[in-house]
Amino acid sequence: MTNGASPERFHPRYRELHAELLTRPYPVVSGQVVVSHRAVHYEPGEAAAHRAAVEVLSGREEVVATPVEQGILMLRFGAVELRIEPHEEFTTFTVFAPQVGPPFSGSAMDGLPEGLLDGVPGRIFAAVEIASELVANGESGTANTMERVSEYFGQERVVGGWVIDRMASVWSHFHLDERGATRFLIQIHRLTSGRYGRLLQRLLEIETYRMAAMLNLPLARDVLAGIRELEDRRVR
């Protein structure tokens, strides 16, 4: 193998990390759903309290708790599901609820008991709201369809396009809504429930890890400014 593709050129944990992504179970959804996703980061000193608060959630009387693979916990509140996925420094809380009404007319979070997540220590660093609509393949990208998409995003400029061999389209303007979340609209052309679930998971993962990668940017900027100041003093 040449051109940098030899086995010794790979990071020693490359295969382990790749396998980690593949082992996470994706949600299998039926019918149109709205999805609310929050990633909550906690400091080392908050870890014990954070994990304890998550455990308390599964013990509530109205909850049907179903353990899933890889430490993921699924809680059911009637027709609403809450998926809790722990990581080393943060936990993600993803809510799935049947979509009632047009896109973004309601949030899946509204289906949870009031204040359910308020007692979990940490700060939200990624927030996503996903809604969907059924659009025939022949209507995808037409002027009428795109005018409707623009209305969903407050007439802001949107970006997106076809995904999964044109089985769906995904759109967003990447601005924060009134809940502080990034909105994605999925136009379903001919998605199966399995592919729909995988698409939802990929969108959530992309946004979560995009924001996780940015967490240290302000610190890096501050450190860089300090280094430049020291270099200036040294030159003088």
Secondary structure, 3 states (H helix, E strand, C coil): CCCCCCHHHCCCCHHHHHHHHHHCCCCCCCCCEEEEEEEEECCHHHHHHHHHHHHHHHCCCCCEEEECHHHCEEEEECCEEEEEEECCCEEEEEEEEECCCCCCCCCHHHHCCCCCCCCCCCEEEEEEEEEEEECCHHHCCCHHHHHHHHHHCCCCCCEEEEECCCCEEEEECCCECCCCCEEEEEEECCCCHHHHHHHHHHHHHHHHHHHHHHCCHHHHHHHHHHHHHHHHHHHC
